[in-house]
Amino acid sequence: MTKPHPAVTETILLVEDDEAVAAALARALSARGYRVIVATSGHKAVCLADEHCGPIHLVISDVVMPKMSGIQLFDRLRTWYPAIRFLFISGFNDAPISRNHFDDGRTSFLAKPFAVGELVGAIRSLLDAESHQPALLV
Amino acid sequence: MTNQRRPSVLVAIADATDRGFVGGIAVEMGFPTISVGSEAAAWRALRSLDAGIVIVELPPGAGEGTLLCEQIRKFTSDECVVGAVAGRNGDGDLRLGLASGVDDLITRPFSFGQVTNRLLALEQLLATRRSLHETEREATRLRWLAEVGQAALTFQHEINNPLTALYAHLELLQSSNQTSASAAELASAVAQARRIQAVVTELAQPSRSSQRRITESRLQAAR
């Protein structure tokens, strides 16, 4: 049985165009104590990030999405918030992400499908890295 | 080049002297050869011999030789090459011969050397054409495999999304209060989901870019 994590107070922006996946992951992460903001497209994610009052510690984004891909979203948000933590997720194991995206240690990739424990492990690796600060500050 | 590897030659010339001359040269060069004197005999021989090189007689004007050429083209596609012997070398004869599908035309009188060199050229043309066909068949096969691989990757993606949601839901259920019986059922459901994941991963494995095999292809040889 997974125990609640009352100490966790971090906020995650979850960007996933598959609504069933988004809903399931949001519930699972909420159960782990994270505050989760869900966007079902890259454009909505940009709007939500802009409107959100408070820090966003991490963005989890699907890679392949219509109109604005996860890569384009990453490039957009990184321009505005250089310190942003970013976790790409994709059902394509060969997702088109270049090595440059992972050079700074603030970005990672997790192939679908994954257990929630694996997802939380990837989240913690990014958030617990040195010099961690909230990535999106309003 | 051994005799076994040389293509068979069918010599279909009505004139007995020319037929014997050309057929004799082909035999001397090591080609398995059949010589016939009529279109009907040529047609029968073609069906039984699987000839790679056919030498036909191209009479002045549309006639038996041109019809035979057209039939050969229909029957063998491009899997054999056709050389024609003609009595004239005017523009009309050349046009007629090429239109009927011959690959080479030699005009009487011809020498031993001319026939020998023409047969060698036809043999080389046949080898090149067969190589091209093999390359085309391989390209078609690879295109088909690429489409299958792409379909497998799409299939993997389509399955991985619901599997991700399924894992999350199962974990939420596992974290809620449950009886030992339902816990066992949930553990079994997770195990079955893992099976699906393994199958999908294995299915798409050959399509992964890191698994691509690079092999040499001699496109220059297939012109």
Boltz contact constraints between the chains, C-beta under 6 A:
constraints:
  - contact:
      token1: [A, 1]
      token2: [B, 175]
      max_distance: 6.0
  - contact:
      token1: [A, 2]
      token2: [B, 175]
      max_distance: 6.0
  - contact:
      token1: [A, 18]
      token2: [B, 161]
      max_distance: 6.0
  - contact:
      token1: [A, 20]
      token2: [B, 165]
      max_distance: 6.0
  - contact:
      token1: [A, 21]
      token2: [B, 161]
      max_distance: 6.0
  - contact:
      token1: [A, 21]
      token2: [B, 164]
      max_distance: 6.0
  - contact:
      token1: [A, 21]
      token2: [B, 165]
      max_distance: 6.0
  - contact:
      token1: [A, 24]
      token2: [B, 165]
      max_distance: 6.0
  - contact:
      token1: [A, 24]
      token2: [B, 168]
      max_distance: 6.0
  - contact:
      token1: [A, 24]
      token2: [B, 169]
      max_distance: 6.0
  - contact:
      token1: [A, 25]
      token2: [B, 168]
      max_distance: 6.0
  - contact:
      token1: [A, 27]
      token2: [B, 172]
      max_distance: 6.0
  - contact:
      token1: [A, 28]
      token2: [B, 168]
      max_distance: 6.0
  - contact:
      token1: [A, 28]
      token2: [B, 171]
      max_distance: 6.0
  - contact:
      token1: [A, 28]
      token2: [B, 172]
      max_distance: 6.0
  - contact:
      token1: [A, 91]
      token2: [B, 157]
      max_distance: 6.0
  - contact:
      token1: [A, 91]
      token2: [B, 160]
      max_distance: 6.0
  - contact:
      token1: [A, 91]
      token2: [B, 161]
      max_distance: 6.0
  - contact:
      token1: [A, 92]
      token2: [B, 157]
      max_distance: 6.0
  - contact:
      token1: [A, 94]
      token2: [B, 208]
      max_distance: 6.0
  - contact:
      token1: [A, 94]
      token2: [B, 209]
      max_distance: 6.0
  - contact:
      token1: [A, 112]
      token2: [B, 160]
      max_distance: 6.0
  - contact:
      token1: [A, 112]
      token2: [B, 164]
      max_distance: 6.0
  - contact:
      token1: [A, 113]
      token2: [B, 160]
      max_distance: 6.0
  - contact:
      token1: [A, 113]
      token2: [B, 163]
      max_distance: 6.0
  - contact:
      token1: [A, 113]
      token2: [B, 164]
      max_distance: 6.0
  - contact:
      token1: [A, 113]
      token2: [B, 167]
      max_distance: 6.0
  - contact:
      token1: [A, 113]
      token2: [B, 197]
      max_distance: 6.0
  - contact:
      token1: [A, 115]
      token2: [B, 167]
      max_distance: 6.0
  - contact:
      token1: [A, 116]
      token2: [B, 168]
      max_distance: 6.0
  - contact:
      token1: [A, 116]
      token2: [B, 171]
      max_distance: 6.0
